[in-house]
């Protein structure tokens, strides 16, 4: 089948990297990352970017493609990931897309048209500043004045979506509803066979997350964060990466290391919950659940059997 992708998704620390690499070795193919933070150079430990050893010789695309202070959009990701997918397909292989950023994965499958210029942060920063100084209601009132339909649909505290609607209006002259109606999504460009991987219970997932954070610290996460701060690299979207901002308080002498580490673990657990919420809305994902003591080979076997049943060789 033309334009087929294999997608491996799941919450952070669920084992996506190990499964995708094992499947890529079996299928003699290559991997495309769908992670919004692993695109940044120098952000390695905190983003759980697969190391050279973990990649086991499998080519990985869309890692280390821009600097942390460089503007980057979903539209730009789709452009680059689509190019990588077409290259892999042209060489007779089925690309494996893996990552925890569901928006990136969905956007690649659809090769969507995006509203407005997402690399121009001027409008966004203006409204973010307004929200910080005047409150969310002030920003929401502006949206109500130009786009009552969106204002009625969006709660004032859903600031990201409120600002996005204002961005689209300023950049296109259309409300986001009008824009979407004029640019109806075409049929998805890719046929995606999706596999989700996750522990069977939340406590196992949270244990894996806590253990990963502990390992990141042993691997040098504090030093990596200190280096990024000294370069002034933690700005824009990169500054929102979980794994770095939580440690700044310690590096600036404001908080204890234990407080910052516990904060990092809690935010990582919260992020995993949000990832699962996003993914669970997609009933085309075939989930593979495992217990704490399960052998990884069982997960790999289930994934392999599912791909074979889907005629993915």
N, C-alpha and C positions, 0 to 999 in steps of 0.2 A: 504494500500500500504506500502510495506517495505521501510525503509530508507527515509521516508518523513520528511521534515523540514518545519516549518513555519518561514519565514524570515520577520522581521519588520525593514525597513531601512528608511533613510531620513537624512536631514541635521541636524546639531547641533541645539538644542533648539526647535525641531519641535514637540515633544511630544511622541517620541518613547517609553520611559520608561513607561509612564502612559498607553499607548495603550497595550504594551506587557504584563504588569502586569494584566490589566483587562481581556485580552484574556486568559492568563494563568489560572486565577481564573475560568473563564467560562469552559475551556477545561480540568481543573484539571491536569495541566502539569507543566513543569519546564522551566527555561530560561537559555540560554547560551549566555554570552556576546560576542560581536564581536567588541570590542573597544580596540585599541592598547595601550591606556594609562590607562584604568581602571584595567589593569592587575597588576599595581604597588601598593604595600602596602604603605600607608601613603599619597598617592596622591588622596585625596577624593573630596575636594571642587572644585579644579581647573579642574578636569576631569568630573565633574557632575556625579560622581559615585552614583547610587541610594542608599539612606540611608536605614537603617533597616525599618523605617516607610514606605518609598516609596515602598519597596519590598512587603509589606503586607503579609508576611509569605510565599511568593513564593520562593522556592530555586533558587538561582542564581549561575551559574557555570562560571568559568574563571574570577572571580574578585579576586584581592588580592593574586595573585599566585606567585609573585616574588618581589624582592627588586628593587628600582629604578636604582641602579648601577649594576644590574645583566644583562648580555647579554641575549637577547630574540629574537627569529626569527619567521617568518611566519610559517616555518616548525614545530617549537615547538608548536605554537598555534594550527596548524592542528592536531598534535598528541594528544594534550590534549582535544581539542574541539570534535574531533572524538570519543575519549573515553567516554566523557560525553554524547554525542548524542546516542551512542550505549547503554550505561547504561540506559538512559531514555526510549529509544525504547524497550529495553528488559523488561521494567516494564509496557509495554502496553500504553505508552503515546507518543504524537507527540511533540518533542522539539520545542521551540520557540527560534530562534536565533535573537538577537537584537543588533544593534550598528551602529555607523557611519563609521567604517573602512571597506569600500567596499572590499578591498583586502582580509581581513581576512574572510569575509563572502563568497566571491567567492572561496577562497582557500579551505574552509571547504566543500563546496558543491562538489567541484571537487576532494578533497583529492589529490591535485596535488603533483607531484614530483618536488622538487626544486633543482636548479642548484647551486652547491658549498655549502660550509659551511657558512651559514649566521650568525652563532654565532662567527666566527673568524673575528674580526674587524680590524686585523692588516693591511691587504691589503687596506681596505677602508680608514682607517685613514692615511695611507701613501699617497694615491692619494688626499685625502682631504687637507692634508698639502701642497702637491705640487700645487694644485689649488690656495690655499691661498697665496702662496709665489711666484709662477711663472705664475699663470693665468690659466683659463680654456683651452685655446688653447694648452698649453703645455701638459695637460693630454689627450686632444683629439688627439694630434699628436702621442702619444704613442699607443692609440687605433688604429689609422690608420695604424701603422706599423705592428700590429699583427692581426687585424681584420678589414680589409678595408670595408667589407660589413656593419658592424655595424657603423663604422665611417661615412660612406656615409649617413646612415639612421638617425643618431643622430646629432642634433645640438650641438656645443661645450658648449652652455649654459645649455643644459639638463644634468647637471653635474652628477646628481644621476644615470641616466641610463648609462652614459659613464663609470662611476666608476664601476657600477654593471657588465658591459660587461668585463671590465678589471679584476674584481674579478673572474668571471667565468673562464676566460682564465688562470689566475694564479693557480686557485685551481683545475681545471679539465684538463687543457691542450687542451681544445677545445674552439673554438669561441662559443659565446652564441647561434648563429644560428645553428651551428653543434650540440651543446648539445641538443637544442630543437628538432632538426630533429631526433636525436637518441632516444630521450625520448618523443615521441609523447604522448600528453595527452590522457588518456583513457576516456571512457564515464564517466560523473559525477557519483560519488558514491551515491549522494542523489538527490531525486526529491524534488525541493524546490517550495513551494507556497509563492510568494513574494508580500508583501504589502509595498508600499511607502507612507509616510505621510509627508505633507508639507503645509504651508500656500499657499493660492491661489496667493498671490502677495509678491514680495520681501520685500516691506516696512513692512509688518506684520511680516515677518521672522526677519528682522533686529531689529524691536521693541522688539521682544521676546528675541533676543540675548542680546540686551542692558540691558533689564530688568533682564535677568539671571546674567549678569556680576555684576550688582548692588547688586543683592541678594547674590552672592558669596562673595562679599566684606563684606556685613553685617554678613554673616555666618562665617567669619574668614579667608578669603583667604590670606590676608597679613600675618597672624600669621602662617598659614600652610606653605607658601612659605619661611618665615624666618626660620622655623624649618627645612625644607628640606635643605636649604642652609647651616645651621649650622652643619648638619650631613654630608655635602658633598655629598648628595644623588642625586643632579640634574646634572647627568653626562650621557654620551652616548645618547641613544634614549630618555630617560626620560627628558633630558634637552631640547628637542624640543617640549615638551608639551605646547600648547597654554594655557595660564592661569598662568604660573609661570615666564617664562623668561621675560615677559613684565613688571613684577613688580620689577625685580632685580635692575633696575636703581634707583628706589625710595629707596629701602632698602639700597643701597650703597651710597645714598645721591647725586646722579648725576642728577636725574630728579625729577620733581614735581609729586605728586600722580595723579593729574588730567591728565598730559601728559601720564603717564603710563596706566591709566585706559582707556583713549581714544584709545591708541595704542592697548590695549587688545581687545576692542570692534571692532576696525577695522580689526584686524587679525582674529578674530572670524567670522566676516562677510565674509572675503575673504575665510576662510576655508569652510564655508557653501557653497559658490559658487563652490569651487572645488569639494565638496562632491556631489552636484547636477550634475555637469558635468560628474563625474564618473558614477553616478547612471542612468542618462538619456540615457546612451548608451545601457542600458539593457531593451529591449522592453518586457521582461517577467514580469516586475514589474507592479502590479495593483496600480495605484496612487489614493490616497484619499486626495483631497484638501479641505481646510476649510478656512473660512473667520475669521477675527479678533474676531468677536463677536459670532461665532458659539459655540454651546454647545458641550462639549466633547462627550456627549452621541450620537450625530449624527455620529461622527467619528467612535465610537465603533460599532454602529449599521451597518454602511456600511461595516466595516471590518468583522463583524460577518456574514453578509449576503453573502459576497464574499467567505468566507471560507466554508460556507454551500453549496454554488453553486459549489465549488471545491471538495465537498464531504469530507471536513475536519471536523470532529466532535470532 
